[in-house]
Amino acid sequence: MPPAKPSSNKRPATDNDRSISPPPLKRKAQSTISQTAVANFFTPTSQKPKDRTTWSERSPSNDTPATLLVAKYIPEKQDGASNKPTTKKRKIAAFDLDSTLISSASGKTHAGNAADWKWWHNSVPGRVRELHEKEGYQIVIFTNQGGLTLHPDPKAKTPKTIQARLPSFKQKCSTILAQLDLSITLYAATGKDIFRKPRPGMWNELKDDYNLAEDDIDRENSIFVGDAGGRMAELRGGKSVPKDFSCADRNLAHNVGINYLTPEEFFLGEKPREFVRGFDPAEIPFQDGDEDTVSFEKRNNKEMVLFVGPPGAGKSTFYWKHLEPLGYERINQDTLKSKDKCLKAAADSLKAGVPIAIDNTNPDPEVRAQWLELASKHNVPVRCIWFKAPKSLCEHNDAVRSLNKALNPESRVSLPQLAFNGFFSRFKEPKTKEGFQDIVEVDFRFRGTNEEYDIWRRYWV
């Protein structure tokens, strides 16, 4: 059995179950061109075996273009045979593709063409076949392929080099799957939506494709092997081993409740390395929704409350919980679409004697001065609520909101990275000397039900 799944970002247990046995550590020269492939080159087309990989596309929703590319390989020996598991619960062995099953033959980070690949280690194909044929695992591949575009914008001039990526990727994958010659499904996420790791979209597609209910999966013995484990840089034998580019693979395994191993741990038997997550939702525990450490009271019959904080910091949620019940009118640029419309709506409300809340980011004194000037014209005091949240938390909140309808009452779409980078590059801490009557500081805490927290606490970025 694989090692127990770690419950935090500390070093996981090292008592790897050697039933998933490592191969010899010695690497051998290897080639992706098999004798069969050479023979096929000289075989007439009419006599060549058919490509046993079938391709399909999936959409994250009914009204959006397809972003998930799916390849299903069925070996000839399985034609017409039942694909039902022989045991009550199905064991899943899921693998990342690049830097896990394969690497580029050229040594480049990204393969130059369909032939630019080799097995990550010479033991890979044999070990994967052993998992399927001897240990009864269903093999699947989950890979993020953000460089691919399934449906380019017809109005945009897409360079030929980008257009060639999709057929090249398909050709490469067909060759890889043919060399393994096992019943395998490959899922390639090309967009930044529910399918992209560590989000659970590809896992959910797997369950649908194999008709698996939650109780049908042997999670204790299922594994996900991938190189994105959040491992820290270290010195080994006098050489620097770089840190992982992300923690997406480890986080996907955590999200779906199966064990995680790096390629070095699974194929080579190496000990786990220290790892760290950029943001860990577990650091913000659930608190009962009725309990709140922030107390906000209206101090003036007519007043302006100016929010300051990055996108995804919880500003709108705070408004609906604390200010809307007190009769404040919400002024929000996402709703009104422009700063001028926000200023006009605010002026109209102040003329009518209605207290208002400016639910925008307002990152610096220059932006805030426009609102202070408007309030001064109407002889209305301005109070500030400063939402203090780090960028990683805000990015997490934005992803949770945009990908889960139950937590997105305003149907907001995912924000571009520029929205977060722009705020934090311009942000200056609000000061009372700018003209505020007072400043209320709000640290983020999750506000919602147990069911909503169960969604929020997973890894989404």
N, C-alpha and C positions, 0 to 999 in steps of 0.2 A: 504493500500500500504506500502511496505517496505520503510525504510528511504532512502533519496537521497544518491547516491554514492559520497563518499568524493573525492575531486579533488587533495588532497595532503596527506602527511603523518601526518598531524595534526589530533587531535581527531575529528572523524566524528560526524555528527549531532546526537543528542540524542532523537529527536522527532520520536521514532519508531512508525510506524503505527500499532495500536493494532488490525487491521484486521488479522494480523498474531499473534494471541493471545498466551501469555505464559500459561503454565499449572501451577497447584499448585506447590509450591517450595518444598514441603515435599517429600522426597524420601521414597520409600517403598522397602522392600526386593523383589527381582525378580528372576526369573529363566528362562533360555532359553529353558527348556523342557516343552512343552505344553502337555495338556491332549491328544490332537490328536496324538502327537509323541509317547506317552506312549501306546496309543491304537494301533498304527501302529506296534509297536514292536511285539505284539501278533497276528497281522493279517497275514494270509498266503500271500506269495509273489504274488500269482495270483490275490489276491483281493486288494492289495495295490494300491493307486493312483499313476500314473506315475509322475516322476520328471518333473516338468513343466519348468525347467531351461535349456536352450540350450546354448552351449558354442561355441565360434569361436575365431579365432586369426587374427590379422591384422599386416601388416608390414609397417614401415615408408616409404619404397620405394620398387620398384620392385626387386632390387638386394640385399636386406638385409633380414635376418631372422625376423620372427614375434616377436614382443615385446609387443603388446597390446592384453590383454585378455578381451573378451567381453562376458558377461552373459545376456541373455534376458529371462525375466520371463513373461509368459502370463497366467493369471489366467484362470481357467476352465470356468468361466462365460463369458469370452471374446472369447472363441473359435468360429471362423467363423464370429465374429463381426467386424465391420469396426473400424479402429483405427484413423480415420480422426478427427481433432479437431472440436469442435462445434462452435468455434469462429474464426474470421478472423485471429487473431494473437495468437500464442501459448505462454502461460506462462510456463517458465521452472523453476522448483525447483530442483537445483542440490545440492548434499550433498557429503562431504567427508565421508569415512567409519570409520576408527579407530579414537577414541576419539571424535567422532561427532555423529554417529548413534549408535556405539557400543563401548565397552571397554572390556578388558580381565576380565573374572570372577575371575581369580587367582590373579589379581592385578599386574601382570608382564607387562612390557612395550610391549613385544611381546607375542602373544598367544602361549601356549605350544602345543595345538592340536586343532582339528576342533570343539571340544565342549567347548573350553575355551573362552567363550564370554558371554556377557550380554548386554542388552540395556544400552546406556550411561545414560539415565534417563527413568523412567517408563512411561513418557509421550511420548516418541519418536514414537512408532508405531502408536498410536492413532492420533498424530499430523500430521504425514506423510500421513496417510490415509485420514485425513480431507482435506489436501491440494489437494489431487488427486480427491476425490469423491465429495467434496462440493465446492471447490474453483477452480476446473478445471485446476490444474497444471499437467504438464507432469513431472514425477519424474525420475531423473537419479542419478547415483552415479559415482563420479570421485575419484579414489584413486591411489596414488603412492604405488607400491609394489616392491621396488627395491630388496627385498630378494628373489623374485621368478625368476626362469629361465625357460622359455618355451622350449628352445632347447639347452640343455647343450652340450658342446664340446665333441663329442664321443671319442676323444683322451685323454681327461682329466679324471682323476678319481674323479668323483663327490661323496662326502660323502652321505651315505644313508639318513642322517638327512636333507640334502638340497634337495635330490630327493623327499622326502616325503612332502615338503612344498606345492607343487603345488596341489596334490590331496586333501590335508588337507584344503587348502584355498578354493578350489572349493566346497568341502563338506560344509564348514562353510557358504559360500555365498549362496548356494542353500537353506540351512535351514533358513537363514535370509530373503531371498526373499520370501520363502514359508510362513513364519509367517506374513510378510506384505501382501502377496497375492494381489498385485497390478501389473499393467502393468509397469514394470521397466526395464531399461537397466543399467547394471553396467559395467564401463570401468576401467580396472586395468592396469596401465602403469608399466612395469617391467624393462624398459631400460632407459638410459639417453639420450633420443632422443626427437623428436618433440611431443611425446605423454605425456611426463612427465610434471606435473604441475610445474610452472605456464604457460608453453608453451601451445599453443592453439590446439594441435593435437586432444585431446579427444573431445573438443568442436566441432571441425570440423567433427569428426566422428559422433557425435550426429546429426548434421545438415544433413549429408548425410543419416543416418539411418532413420530419420523421414521426409526426403524430405523437409527440411526447407530452404528457401532462407533467406537472411539477413532481408528483410522486413517482413518476416512471424513471427518473434519473437517479443514478447512484452517485450522489454528490461527494460522498466520502472518498470514493476511489476515482472520481473524474479529475482531470487535470487541464490546465492551460499552460502552454510553454511559449514564452515570448521574451524578447530581449529588452523590452521597455519596462524595467523593474524599478526605476528610481534609484539605482545603485550609485553610491558615491564614488568619486575618484579615489584611487589608492596607488601606492607604489608596490610593485611586485617584481622581485628579482632585479631591482635597480631601475626598472622601467615604469613609466607612468601609465596607469590604466584609466582611461577617461570615464567620466560619469555617464550614466544613461541619459539619453535626450529627453526622456519622459518616464512617467510611471503608469502609462495607460494600460499595459498588459496586466500588471499586478492588480491594478484597480478594477479591470474588467472581471478578473477571476473573483475578486472580493464581491463585486456587485452581484454576480450570479451564484455565488456560494460554492465555488470549487477550489481545489488546491492550485497554487501557482508555483512554477519552477522556471528558472532561467535556462537557456540552452546549455550553458556550461554545467549547471547542476544536473540537468536531465541526461544529456548525451555524454558528458565527460566525467560526471561524478564529483565535480568540484563543490567545495563548501560554499554556503551562502555568503554574500557580501552585505555590508551595512547598506541600508537604503533610507531614503527620506522622501516624503511626499511634499509637493509644493503647497498644497492645502489639504487638510484632513478634517472633514465635517465632524468626526468624532470628538474634536476638540471643543465643539459647541454642543453641549448636551441638551436634551429636550427638557423644557420647563413647561409646566401647565399654562395653557393659554390665558387663564384668568389672572395669573400672577405677572406683574410687571414692575420692574425697578424704576421706570421712568414715570414721573408725575408731571402732567402738564395741565395748567389751569389758565383760563382766559383772564388777563389782567386789565384789559380795557374794553369798553363796549365796542369801539371801532379800532381795529388794529390790523397791521400786516405782519404775517409770520413768514419769514424767508427761510426756506430750506437750503442747506449747503451740504453737498455730499455727492459721491460718484454714482454713476448708474449702478443699479443692483444693490444699493446699500440699505434698502427697506424704507425709502421715503414715502412712497405711495401707501404701503401697508400701514405705516405710522399715521398717515393722514386719515385713512378710513377708520382706524381704531380710536384715535384720540381727538382729532380736530373736526371731522365731519359731524359727530354727535353734538359738538358745541356750536354748530351753525356756521362754520367757516366755509367760504366758497373756494373751491380748488381751481387754481390757475396752473395749467400744465401744457408745456409746449408739444409733447407727444400727441396730445389731443387736439390742440388748436393749430398746430403745424408751423407757426412762425412766432418770432419774438414780438413783432408789431401787434399781432392779434392778441398775444398774452398781455401786453401793456394796455391795449384798449379795453380788454375784458376786465382787467384789474381796475382801471380808472372808472369804468361804469359801475362796478361793485362798490368802490369806495364812495362814489357820488351818492349811491343809494344807501349808504350807511351800513353795508354788509362787511363783516370781517373776512379777510382773505388769507389763503395760504398759497405761497408761490412754490409749487412742487416741481422745481427744476434743479439743475446741478449747481449753478452759481459759483463757479470755482474760484474767482479772484475778485479783488476790490473793485476793479473796473466794471465788471458785470453787475456786481451788487449795488454799485453807486446809482445805476439807472433806476433800480427799485426804491432806493432810499430817496432819490430826488422826487419820484412820483408820489411817495408817501408824504414827503414834506409839502408838496403842492396841496395836498388834501388835509394837511395838519393831522396826520395819523402817525402814531408811534410804530416803530418796526422792531420786531423781536426776531432773533435768529435761532434756528435749531440746526445744530451741526451733527451730521451723521458720520461717525468715525468708523471706517471699515477699510481694510487693506484690499488691494486690487484683486488678489487671488480669490478672496471671498466674494467680491462683487461679480467676477467672471463666473464663479460657480452658481451664484444666485440667478444670474441672467440665463445660464444654460438650463437650470431647473425650471425656471418660469417659461421659457420659450418652448420647451420640449414636453411639458406636462399641462394639458388643458385644465386639469382640476386646480392647478395653482396659477392659472393665467386668466383671470376673469376679464381682462381688457384685451386679450388675444394679441399680446405684444410679440413681435418677431425678435429673433436673436440679434444682438447688437454687434457691429463690427469691432475688431480689436482697436481701431482708431478711437472709438468712443471712450474706452478706458484709458488708453495712452494719452489722449488729448486732455482729459480731466486732470490726471495726476501730473502731467507736465506743466499745467497752468495753475494748479491749486496753491492757494495761500490761505493760511489759517485765519478764520474770521476774528476780528477784534472789536471790542465795544467802541473804540475810538472812531470806527467807521460811521457810527451813528446809531448803533443798536441799543435798545433799552436794556436787553439782557441777552445772554447766549446760553442755550440749553444744549448740553453735550449728550449724544445718544450713542452708546456702543451697541453693536448688532447682537441680537439674540433671535433665535427662531421663534416665530409667533404662528401657531397653528395647532392642528390636531395631531394625535398620535399617528394617524394614517398619513397625513401630509408630511410629518417628520420622517416617516419611513421612506418616503420618496426622496426628500431633501437630503438625507444623510448619506445617500449613495454618491459615488464619484461620477461627475458629469463632464469634467474637462481634463 
